[in-house]
Structure formats: structure tokens, C-alpha cells
């Protein structure tokens, strides 16, 4: 499924991840997903991906999905957890 992301095809259902979290360079950083899965932060790739998250967009996304207010300091943690889970599971469609 992540391979669909690497093609930069936002028409696939799973293409919501970079939009939902506002991640820049998502496709570039995730294209080596096997390396990421083996050692999530090898060469600082996960940290780099995590640092590209637009916290405002991510906050809007989590509040919409969870139907509750999210405290600003929890946004990065939630985004990191979602990205980590997404990578380790090989990609999946996220809720809207």
C-alpha cells in the first residue's frame, strides 16, 4: 500500500495521510519504507518526516476524527503515533 504513496498518487484512498497531517516531503521520506520499517529512525528519516507535520492541520484532522478538542501539546505525539503505525503496518487508509 505504501508503494501507492510513493507514486505520489493522491487519487488512491490512502492518499489522505499527507493531506491530513500536512506533511511535506511525505513521498520522498516514505519511499524507502522497508528501511523505515526495519529501523524506524535510521538516518533520522522518521524524525525528519515527523518534523514536517503541520501541527495546525494535524490538530484539525485529529479533532475531526476524534470529535473532541485536542490540546496543542498532544498533537505531535498523536501525529508521531499515527505515522509510526502507518509505516510499521505498511500503510492503510486513514479515517476522514
C-alpha positions as CSV (number, residue, x, y, z in Angstrom):
1,X,0.0,0.0,0.0
2,X,2.8,2.4,0.7
3,X,4.0,1.9,-2.8
4,X,0.9,3.8,-3.9
5,X,2.0,6.7,-1.8
6,X,5.4,6.6,-3.4
7,X,3.9,7.2,-6.8
8,X,2.6,10.5,-5.4
9,X,-1.0,9.5,-6.5
10,X,-3.4,11.3,-4.3
11,X,-6.3,9.7,-6.1
12,X,-5.9,6.5,-4.2
13,X,-7.9,6.3,-1.0
14,X,-4.9,6.1,1.2
15,X,-3.6,9.3,-0.2
16,X,-5.2,11.2,2.7
17,X,-2.2,10.8,5.1
18,X,0.0,13.6,3.8
19,X,-3.1,15.9,3.4
20,X,-4.5,15.1,6.8
21,X,-1.2,15.8,8.7
22,X,0.1,18.4,6.3
23,X,3.4,16.5,6.0
24,X,5.8,18.0,3.5
25,X,8.2,15.6,1.6
26,X,6.0,12.7,2.7
27,X,6.5,10.7,-0.5
28,X,10.3,11.3,-0.6
29,X,10.7,10.1,3.0
30,X,8.4,7.2,2.9
31,X,9.6,5.7,-0.5
32,X,12.3,3.8,1.4
33,X,9.7,2.2,3.6
34,X,11.5,-1.1,4.0
35,X,14.4,0.7,5.6
36,X,12.0,2.7,7.8
37,X,10.2,-0.5,8.9
38,X,13.5,-2.2,9.7
39,X,14.8,0.7,11.8
40,X,12.2,3.4,12.0
41,X,14.6,6.3,12.6
42,X,17.6,5.1,10.7
43,X,19.4,8.1,9.3
44,X,16.9,10.3,11.0
45,X,14.2,9.7,8.4
46,X,11.3,9.3,10.8
47,X,12.4,12.4,12.8
48,X,12.6,14.3,9.5
49,X,9.2,13.1,8.5
50,X,7.7,13.9,11.9
51,X,9.2,17.4,11.8
52,X,7.3,18.1,8.5
53,X,3.9,17.7,10.2
54,X,1.8,20.9,10.0
55,X,0.6,21.0,13.6
56,X,-2.5,23.1,12.8
57,X,-3.6,20.7,10.0
58,X,-2.9,17.7,12.2
59,X,-4.8,19.3,15.1
60,X,-7.8,19.9,12.8
61,X,-7.6,16.3,11.5
62,X,-7.5,14.7,14.9
63,X,-10.3,16.9,16.3
64,X,-12.5,16.0,13.3
65,X,-11.8,12.2,13.6
66,X,-12.0,12.1,17.4
67,X,-14.8,14.6,17.7
68,X,-13.1,16.3,20.6
69,X,-10.7,19.2,21.3
70,X,-7.1,18.2,21.2
71,X,-4.6,20.1,23.4
72,X,-1.8,21.6,21.3
73,X,1.0,19.7,23.2
74,X,-0.7,16.3,22.3
75,X,-0.8,16.9,18.5
76,X,2.8,16.0,17.8
77,X,2.5,12.8,19.9
78,X,-0.7,11.8,18.1
79,X,0.9,12.5,14.7
80,X,4.0,10.6,15.5
81,X,2.0,7.6,16.7
82,X,-0.2,7.7,13.5
83,X,2.9,8.0,11.2
84,X,4.7,5.2,13.1
85,X,1.7,2.9,13.0
86,X,1.1,3.7,9.3
87,X,4.7,2.8,8.4
88,X,5.0,-0.3,10.5
89,X,1.8,-1.7,9.1
90,X,2.8,-1.0,5.5
91,X,0.2,1.7,5.0
92,X,-3.6,1.9,5.3
93,X,-6.5,4.1,4.6
94,X,-7.0,6.6,7.4
95,X,-10.4,7.7,8.6
96,X,-11.8,11.0,7.3
